[in-house]
Amino acid sequence: MEISQQIKKITFYLFISCFFINCASNKSSDKLYSVKNGRIISPSGKEVSIKGCNIGNWFVLEMWMLDQKLPDQYTFESILEERFSQEVKNELMEIYRENWITEKDFKTIKSFGMNTIRIPFQYTILMDPEKPYSLKENAFYWLDKTIEWAENNDLSVILDLHGCPGRQSGMDHTGRSGYNRLWEEEEYQNQTIWLWKEISKYYITNNTIVAYDLLNEPWGGTEEQLRDIMFRMFKEIRAQGDDHIIIFPGHYSGIDFYVDGIEPDFENFIYTKHFYPGFFGWGAPVPQVHADFLNSGLKEIHQKMDSLNNTLLVGEFNVVSKKAGGGEMMRRYYDRYAEYGWLSTMWSYKVLSQQGGIKKMNWGMVTNKNKLPNLDIRNDNLNVIKDWFKGLSTMDIAVDEDLRYWLTTNEEPSSLDNLPPLPPPIKSVDFNDPLPKNWSYSDIGGSLKGGQKIEQDKWTIYGGGNDIWNESDQFRYMYTKFIGDFSCTVNVNDLQSNHSYAKAGIMARTNLNENSSHALINIFPYGNTEFSFRLSSGELMSHSPGNSIELPDAKLKLERKGNDFSGSIYLNEVWEKVGTITLSDAKKEMFIGLATLSHDNGQLAKAIYSNFQIKK
């Protein structure tokens, strides 16, 4: 009897112990990532360094990452729907998603030493634009799949709304370029807030998710508009009982505009900014610029975050140019971000190119190993398109081994202290050689006065100007007039500038006003190319990116047939067309010539051209 009572007692205590152990375990599993004193704390209660990448072009497409000459995903899907039907278009997009990324890609990401993936998505994977405030059937299928694969490979996830209802900037990476209606239309604001409430309700206890990145690069409104909608979303998510880290995005001007509005009960939030020194500000993509940004630019931002007792997600960054330091420079950035306690996710995991292989200008951790099969969704039949999409998961992949080595090795990067200084900017030139017969020059749009040296077949042109972009242009134009159709070619032997978006190329232009319609095929200092155009005077610019070609032997071609203009580059011993457009206000006689700009109107770029030819 006593033995029986003892057994009962032991059984009872074992039951109670197991009950509380189980409760404690459940409670622990429900813990989420959090922010404490400017550091990220994992669900297990340990400080953790977030090191990762973006999986771009999966749930929101960017045409340049597919090497497609189309404006945006909206256009891409519209063409498929018009040609085949909405049902078939939806089927094709599902095939695309099934093959752009598979679980083996998560294993590759892990092999780079990553522990986190930022997942850009647009609202249309969850909500039908024609049926606002209602989720699609199986709306969370793809985000669930992403999280499942992440968990299988010991990776965490940041959910990033890259394109919201109404879109937030007018940029192509929102899914629809030229569309920026979030800020002025309350209906779109309400839909965006509703969507995050639904995401929050669904993932409220999921501790694979590090944070909610509420809105990617929301630059289409004012600081006040951005702060107001961010705070509305924050409060609605917290009202669900959801304690995930919430990320407030910066504006062009920074993050200071948030501070005065932060309420006492605001907890577990951080900020985000994206850094592309050498490409979007801070000079050219060279080691010296990155050294200056690492040692000076980031130091100021770090001081700011320390004063706020908070941390930062560097949601996107990339050295891009191998000449700027490649994998070793990327390692320096990851190390610096980790030192500061910042989260960091580079852009991007995979980018395709027509040529294939890891190049000197490289945005992706991986790319297609071999030449990319052509895809023309305007004309290819349905089976060709299906097969192209299916082939995305079976194509041979080239891995940036330099990057993988530096992100996983114990070897320390070399010191940047001994780099030579950048050459001083060219502020002016004191020569302006006479031009060939029937040629003239103009510093369009108030561009800094340039100059030229004319040496038989070699023309050296110095040009200032901020850009040929948006609704007005600023550059140095050396031109003649030509009547009717033409084929114009030139060799670009060199382009020297302290800015990566300096340009040198061939332009046809309706007039010499700063807002003139035009077509331009150009090269940038590091070999990347572009066909850009303004379809009629006063309109916004648009562009089609081309493949990279090598200086000093770069060859460009601009052609006219009627009102149609096309730009091509010489690649692999053939002319490869980058884009074709129709200028609605083209005249019989057009200006044709060489366009040169520095991307900084406080200094001049130096471009060397040779073998300029124009033929009927």
C-alpha positions in Angstrom: 0.0 0.0 0.0 2.8 2.4 0.9 4.6 1.5 -2.2 1.5 2.1 -4.2 1.1 5.6 -2.6 4.7 6.4 -3.3 4.3 5.4 -6.9 1.2 7.7 -7.2 3.2 10.6 -5.6 6.1 10.0 -7.9 3.8 9.8 -10.9 2.0 13.0 -9.8 5.2 15.0 -9.4 6.5 13.7 -12.7 3.3 14.8 -14.3 3.5 18.3 -12.7 7.2 18.6 -13.7 6.5 17.6 -17.3 3.6 20.0 -17.4 5.6 23.0 -16.3 8.6 22.0 -18.4 6.2 21.8 -21.4 4.7 25.1 -20.5 8.1 26.7 -20.3 9.1 25.1 -23.6 6.0 26.5 -25.3 6.6 29.9 -23.8 10.2 29.9 -25.0 9.1 28.9 -28.5 6.7 31.8 -28.6 9.4 34.3 -27.9 10.3 36.5 -30.8 13.4 38.5 -31.9 13.6 41.7 -29.9 15.7 44.9 -29.6 17.6 45.7 -26.4 20.0 48.6 -26.0 20.5 48.8 -29.8 21.2 45.1 -30.2 19.2 42.2 -31.6 18.2 39.5 -29.2 17.2 36.1 -30.5 14.2 34.1 -29.3 16.6 32.1 -27.1 17.6 35.3 -25.3 21.1 35.6 -26.9 22.5 38.6 -28.7 22.7 37.8 -32.4 24.3 39.3 -35.5 22.0 39.4 -38.5 24.0 38.7 -41.7 22.1 37.9 -44.9 20.9 38.7 -48.4 17.8 39.6 -50.4 16.1 37.1 -52.6 15.0 39.6 -55.2 13.0 39.1 -58.4 11.0 36.3 -56.8 7.7 37.8 -55.5 8.3 41.2 -57.2 10.0 41.1 -60.5 12.7 43.6 -61.7 13.2 43.3 -65.4 16.9 44.0 -65.3 17.4 41.0 -63.1 15.9 38.8 -65.8 17.6 40.7 -68.6 14.3 41.6 -70.1 13.8 44.9 -71.9 10.5 45.8 -70.3 9.6 48.6 -67.9 8.3 46.5 -65.0 6.4 43.5 -63.7 3.0 45.2 -64.4 3.9 45.4 -68.1 5.3 41.9 -68.1 2.1 40.4 -66.6 -0.2 42.6 -68.8 1.5 41.2 -72.0 1.0 37.6 -70.8 -2.6 38.3 -69.9 -3.5 40.1 -73.2 -1.9 37.3 -75.2 -3.2 34.2 -73.4 -5.8 35.1 -70.7 -5.7 36.0 -67.0 -5.9 32.3 -66.0 -3.0 31.3 -68.2 -1.0 34.4 -67.0 -1.6 33.3 -63.4 -0.4 29.8 -64.2 2.7 31.1 -65.9 3.6 33.3 -62.8 3.2 30.3 -60.6 5.6 28.3 -62.8 8.0 31.2 -62.6 7.9 31.3 -58.8 8.3 27.5 -58.6 11.5 27.7 -60.6 13.2 31.1 -59.9 14.1 29.9 -56.4 14.0 26.3 -54.9 15.2 25.0 -51.6 18.6 24.2 -53.0 19.1 28.0 -53.3 18.6 28.3 -49.6 21.5 25.8 -49.1 23.7 27.9 -51.4 22.8 31.0 -49.4 23.8 29.2 -46.2 27.2 28.3 -47.8 28.0 32.0 -48.0 27.9 32.2 -44.2 24.4 33.9 -44.2 21.9 33.4 -41.4 19.0 35.6 -42.6 17.0 36.2 -45.8 15.2 39.4 -46.6 12.1 38.5 -48.7 10.9 41.3 -51.0 7.3 40.8 -52.1 4.5 42.9 -53.6 1.0 43.0 -52.3 -0.5 41.1 -55.3 0.8 37.7 -54.0 -1.6 38.1 -51.1 -4.4 40.3 -52.3 -6.1 40.6 -55.7 -6.0 44.3 -56.8 -9.6 43.9 -58.0 -10.7 42.6 -54.6 -9.3 44.8 -51.9 -9.6 43.8 -48.2 -9.8 40.1 -49.1 -7.0 37.6 -49.2 -6.4 35.3 -52.2 -7.1 31.6 -51.8 -3.9 30.1 -50.3 -2.6 33.7 -50.0 0.3 32.7 -47.7 1.4 29.7 -49.6 4.6 31.3 -50.9 5.6 33.1 -47.8 5.0 29.9 -45.8 7.1 28.0 -48.3 9.9 30.5 -47.9 9.8 30.3 -44.1 9.7 26.5 -44.2 12.8 26.4 -46.4 14.5 28.9 -44.2 13.8 26.9 -41.1 15.1 23.7 -42.8 18.4 25.5 -43.5 18.8 27.3 -40.1 18.0 30.7 -41.6 15.7 33.5 -40.3 13.5 35.8 -42.4 12.7 39.5 -42.7 9.4 40.2 -44.5 9.8 43.2 -46.8 6.7 44.8 -48.5 8.5 45.9 -51.7 5.4 47.1 -53.5 2.2 48.2 -51.7 -1.3 49.0 -53.0 -1.0 52.3 -54.9 2.8 51.9 -54.9 5.1 54.0 -52.8 7.6 55.6 -55.2 6.9 55.2 -58.9 10.0 53.1 -59.3 10.0 49.8 -61.2 11.0 47.8 -58.1 7.5 48.5 -56.6 6.2 46.3 -59.4 4.8 49.2 -61.5 6.9 52.1 -62.6 5.5 55.6 -62.9 2.7 54.7 -60.4 2.9 56.6 -57.1 -0.5 56.9 -55.5 -0.1 55.7 -51.9 0.5 59.1 -50.4 -2.4 61.1 -51.8 -5.1 58.4 -51.8 -6.3 57.3 -48.4 -7.9 54.2 -49.9 -4.5 52.8 -50.8 -3.2 53.7 -47.3 -6.0 51.8 -45.7 -5.4 48.8 -47.9 -1.7 48.8 -47.0 -2.5 49.0 -43.3 -5.1 46.2 -43.6 -2.6 44.0 -45.4 -0.1 44.3 -42.6 -2.8 43.5 -40.1 -3.6 40.3 -42.0 0.1 39.4 -42.2 0.5 40.1 -38.5 -2.5 38.0 -37.5 -1.2 35.1 -39.5 2.4 35.2 -38.3 1.9 36.6 -34.8 3.9 33.9 -33.0 6.3 32.9 -35.8 9.8 33.2 -34.4 11.6 32.5 -37.7 10.6 36.0 -38.7 13.1 38.6 -37.4 11.1 41.6 -38.3 8.5 43.3 -40.5 10.1 45.7 -43.0 6.9 47.7 -43.6 7.7 49.6 -46.8 10.7 49.4 -49.1 12.2 52.7 -50.2 9.0 54.8 -49.8 10.4 57.9 -51.5 7.3 59.1 -53.3 5.9 61.2 -50.5 7.0 63.7 -47.8 8.6 62.9 -44.5 5.4 63.7 -42.7 3.3 61.4 -44.9 5.8 58.6 -44.4 5.9 59.0 -40.6 2.1 59.2 -40.3 1.4 56.0 -42.3 4.3 54.1 -40.5 3.0 55.0 -37.1 -0.6 54.0 -38.2 0.7 50.6 -39.3 2.8 50.2 -36.1 -0.2 50.8 -33.9 -2.5 48.5 -35.8 0.1 45.6 -35.7 0.6 46.1 -32.0 -3.2 46.2 -31.5 -3.2 42.6 -32.7 -0.9 41.6 -29.8 2.0 41.1 -32.3 5.5 42.0 -30.8 7.6 41.3 -33.8 10.4 43.9 -34.5 8.9 46.6 -36.8 11.2 48.5 -39.2 10.7 52.2 -40.0 12.2 53.1 -43.4 14.3 56.1 -43.9 13.6 58.9 -46.4 16.1 60.6 -48.7 16.9 62.9 -45.8 17.5 60.2 -43.2 15.5 59.2 -40.1 15.4 62.3 -37.9 11.9 63.1 -38.8 10.6 60.1 -36.8 12.1 61.0 -33.5 9.8 63.8 -32.3 6.7 61.6 -33.0 7.9 58.5 -31.1 5.5 57.8 -28.3 6.5 56.4 -24.9 4.9 53.0 -25.5 6.7 52.5 -28.8 8.9 49.5 -28.3 10.8 46.9 -30.4 11.3 48.9 -33.5 14.4 49.8 -35.6 15.2 51.8 -38.7 16.4 50.9 -42.1 18.5 52.6 -44.8 20.1 51.3 -48.0 23.7 52.1 -49.0 25.2 52.0 -52.5 28.3 54.3 -52.2 29.9 54.7 -55.6 26.6 54.1 -57.5 24.0 56.1 -55.7 25.9 59.0 -54.2 29.4 59.2 -52.6 31.4 59.2 -55.8 32.6 56.4 -58.1 32.8 52.7 -57.3 36.5 52.6 -56.4 38.3 51.3 -53.3 39.1 54.8 -52.1 35.4 55.8 -52.1 34.5 52.7 -50.1 37.3 53.3 -47.7 36.1 56.9 -47.1 32.5 55.7 -46.7 33.5 52.9 -44.2 35.6 55.2 -42.1 33.7 58.5 -42.3 30.2 58.1 -43.7 29.2 55.1 -41.6 30.8 56.6 -38.5 28.4 59.5 -38.6 25.4 57.2 -39.0 26.7 55.0 -36.1 26.9 58.0 -33.8 23.3 58.9 -34.8 22.1 55.4 -33.9 24.0 55.3 -30.6 22.3 58.6 -29.7 18.9 57.0 -30.3 20.0 53.8 -28.5 18.7 51.9 -31.5 20.0 49.9 -34.4 19.7 49.8 -38.2 18.9 47.3 -40.9 21.1 47.9 -43.9 18.5 46.3 -46.1 20.4 46.7 -49.3 24.1 47.2 -50.2 26.5 45.9 -52.8 30.0 46.8 -53.9 29.1 45.6 -57.4 32.3 46.5 -59.2 35.2 44.0 -58.8 37.6 46.9 -59.3 36.2 48.5 -56.1 37.3 45.5 -54.0 34.8 42.7 -54.7 34.4 40.1 -52.1 37.0 41.5 -49.8 35.3 44.9 -49.7 32.0 43.2 -49.1 33.5 41.4 -46.1 34.7 44.8 -44.7 31.1 46.1 -44.9 29.6 43.0 -43.2 32.2 43.2 -40.5 31.6 46.9 -39.9 27.8 46.4 -39.7 28.3 43.6 -37.2 30.7 45.7 -35.1 27.9 48.4 -34.9 25.3 45.8 -34.1 23.4 46.5 -37.3 21.5 44.0 -39.4 22.7 43.7 -43.0 21.2 42.0 -46.1 23.0 42.5 -49.4 21.2 42.9 -52.8 20.8 40.4 -54.2 21.1 36.6 -54.3 20.5 35.9 -58.0 20.7 38.2 -61.1 20.7 36.8 -64.7 22.6 38.2 -67.7 22.5 37.5 -71.4 26.2 36.7 -71.4 26.2 34.6 -68.3 29.1 34.1 -65.8 30.5 36.2 -63.0 31.5 39.6 -64.5 33.5 42.6 -63.4 30.2 44.4 -62.7 28.2 41.9 -60.7 25.1 42.4 -58.6 24.4 38.8 -57.7 25.9 36.1 -55.5 25.0 33.7 -58.3 24.1 34.0 -62.0 23.5 31.8 -65.0 26.8 30.0 -66.0 26.1 29.9 -69.7 24.5 32.3 -72.3 20.9 32.9 -71.4 18.3 31.6 -73.8 16.4 34.4 -75.5 12.9 35.1 -74.2 10.4 37.3 -76.1 7.1 37.3 -74.2 5.5 39.5 -76.9 6.0 36.9 -79.6 7.1 33.5 -78.2 4.5 30.8 -78.0 3.1 29.5 -74.7 5.2 26.4 -74.5 8.4 28.3 -75.2 7.6 30.7 -72.3 6.7 27.8 -70.0 9.9 26.0 -70.9 12.0 29.1 -70.3 10.4 29.6 -66.8 10.9 25.9 -66.0 14.6 26.1 -67.1 15.3 28.7 -64.4 15.6 25.9 -61.8 17.7 23.5 -63.9 20.2 25.9 -65.6 23.8 25.7 -64.6 24.7 28.3 -62.0 27.9 30.3 -61.6 28.8 31.2 -58.0 30.8 34.3 -57.1 33.5 32.3 -55.4 35.5 35.4 -54.5 32.5 36.7 -52.5 31.8 33.3 -50.9 35.5 33.0 -49.8 35.6 36.4 -48.1 32.3 35.9 -46.3 33.3 32.6 -44.9 37.1 32.7 -44.4 39.0 33.5 -41.1 41.5 35.5 -43.1 41.3 39.2 -42.2 40.9 41.8 -45.0 43.9 43.9 -45.8 44.1 47.4 -44.4 42.6 50.3 -46.4 44.9 52.9 -44.8 47.5 52.8 -47.6 45.2 53.4 -50.6 46.4 56.2 -52.9 44.0 59.2 -52.9 41.6 59.7 -55.8 42.7 62.1 -58.5 41.4 65.6 -58.0 38.2 66.5 -59.8 38.5 68.4 -63.1 36.8 71.7 -62.5 37.6 73.5 -65.8 39.6 73.2 -69.0 41.3 76.0 -70.8 41.0 74.6 -74.4 38.2 74.5 -76.8 39.6 73.3 -80.2 37.7 74.3 -83.4 35.2 71.7 -84.4 35.0 69.9 -87.8 32.9 71.6 -90.5 29.1 71.6 -89.8 29.7 70.7 -86.1 28.8 72.7 -83.0 28.7 72.3 -79.3 26.3 73.3 -76.4 26.4 72.9 -72.6 22.7 71.9 -72.4 20.6 72.9 -69.4 23.3 75.1 -67.8 25.9 72.4 -67.7 29.3 73.4 -66.4 31.3 74.7 -69.3 33.3 72.0 -70.9 35.8 71.8 -73.8 37.3 69.5 -76.4 40.5 68.5 -78.1 40.2 67.5 -81.7 43.0 65.2 -83.0 42.1 63.8 -86.4 40.0 60.7 -85.7 40.3 61.1 -81.8 38.0 63.5 -80.0 38.5 64.2 -76.3 35.4 65.9 -74.8 35.1 67.3 -71.3 31.5 67.5 -70.1 29.7 68.5 -66.9 26.0 68.2 -66.0 24.1 66.3 -63.4 22.4 63.9 -65.7 20.2 63.1 -68.8 17.2 62.0 -66.8 13.7 62.7 -65.6 12.1 65.8 -67.3 15.3 67.9 -68.1 18.9 67.2 -69.1 22.2 68.7 -68.3 25.3 67.7 -70.3 27.8 68.7 -73.0 26.6 68.0 -76.5 28.8 68.0 -79.6 26.5 67.7 -82.6 25.7 68.1 -86.2 22.4 68.1 -88.1 21.2 65.2 -90.3 18.2 64.7 -92.5 16.4 61.4 -92.7 17.4 57.9 -91.7 20.9 57.2 -90.5 23.2 54.6 -88.9 25.7 56.2 -86.5 28.6 54.4 -84.8 31.4 55.5 -82.5 34.2 53.9 -80.4 34.4 55.0 -76.8 38.0 54.5 -75.7 37.8 56.0 -72.3 35.5 57.7 -69.8 37.1 59.2 -66.7 34.9 60.5 -63.8 34.6 60.5 -60.1 31.0 59.3 -60.5 29.8 55.9 -61.7 26.8 57.4 -63.5 28.9 59.6 -65.8 27.9 59.0 -69.4 29.4 59.0 -72.9 27.4 58.1 -76.0 25.5 58.9 -79.2 22.4 61.0 -79.0 19.7 62.0 -81.5 17.7 65.0 -80.3 14.7 66.9 -81.6 16.0 70.3 -80.3 18.5 71.8 -77.9 16.1 72.6 -75.1 16.8 70.8 -71.8 13.5 68.8 -72.0 13.8 67.7 -75.7 12.7 64.3 -76.9 15.7 62.2 -77.7 17.3 58.7 -78.0 20.6 57.9 -76.4 22.9 54.8 -76.4 25.6 55.3 -73.8 28.3 53.6 -71.7 29.2 54.3 -68.0 32.7 54.4 -66.6 32.7 50.7 -65.6 31.4 49.3 -68.8 27.6 49.0 -68.2 25.5 50.3 -71.0 22.0 51.8 -71.4 19.5 52.9 -74.1 17.6 55.8 -72.7 14.9 58.0 -74.2 12.3 60.7 -73.8 9.4 59.9 -76.1 8.2 63.5 -76.5 9.4 66.8 -75.2 8.7 67.5 -71.5 7.9 63.9 -70.6 9.8 61.7 -68.1 12.8 59.7 -69.3 12.8 56.0 -69.5 15.6 53.5 -70.2 16.5 49.9 -71.1 19.8 48.5 -69.5 22.2 46.7 -71.8 25.0 44.3 -71.2 28.5 45.4 -70.1 31.2 45.9 -72.7 34.9 46.6 -72.2 36.6 49.9 -72.4 38.8 50.9 -74.3 37.2 49.1 -77.2 33.6 49.8 -76.6 31.5 50.4 -79.7 28.0 52.0 -79.8 25.5 52.4 -82.6 22.4 54.6 -82.9 20.0 54.0 -85.9 17.0 55.8 -87.2 14.3 54.4 -89.5 11.4 56.9 -89.9 10.4 57.9 -86.3 11.9 54.6 -84.9 15.2 54.9 -83.1 17.3 51.9 -81.8 20.5 51.6 -79.8 23.0 48.8 -80.0 26.3 47.7 -78.5 29.0 45.6 -80.2 29.4 42.4 -78.2 30.9 39.1 -79.1 31.6 40.3 -82.6 28.0 41.1 -83.4 25.7 44.2 -82.9 23.3 43.5 -80.0 20.2 45.7 -79.8 19.5 47.2 -76.4 16.3 48.9 -77.2 14.0 50.5 -79.9 11.5 53.3 -79.4 9.3 55.7 -81.4 9.7 59.5 -81.0 6.3 61.0 -81.5 7.6 64.5 -82.3 10.7 63.5 -84.3 11.5 65.9 -87.2 12.9 65.1 -90.6 16.1 67.0 -89.6 17.4 65.9 -86.2 20.4 66.8 -84.1 22.9 63.9 -83.9 26.1 63.8 -81.9 28.1 62.9 -78.8 26.7 63.4 -75.3 29.1 63.6 -72.3 28.3 64.2 -68.7 30.0 63.9 -65.2 26.9 63.3 -63.1 28.1 66.2 -60.9 27.8 69.7 -62.3 30.6 70.8 -60.1 33.2 68.9 -62.1 33.9 67.5 -65.6 34.1 64.1 -67.0 36.7 63.2 -69.7 35.5 61.0 -72.6 37.7 59.9 -75.5 35.9 59.0 -78.8 37.2 57.7 -82.0 36.0 56.6 -85.4 32.7 58.5 -85.4 30.7 57.6 -88.5 27.2 58.6 -89.7 25.7 57.0 -92.8 22.4 57.1 -94.5 
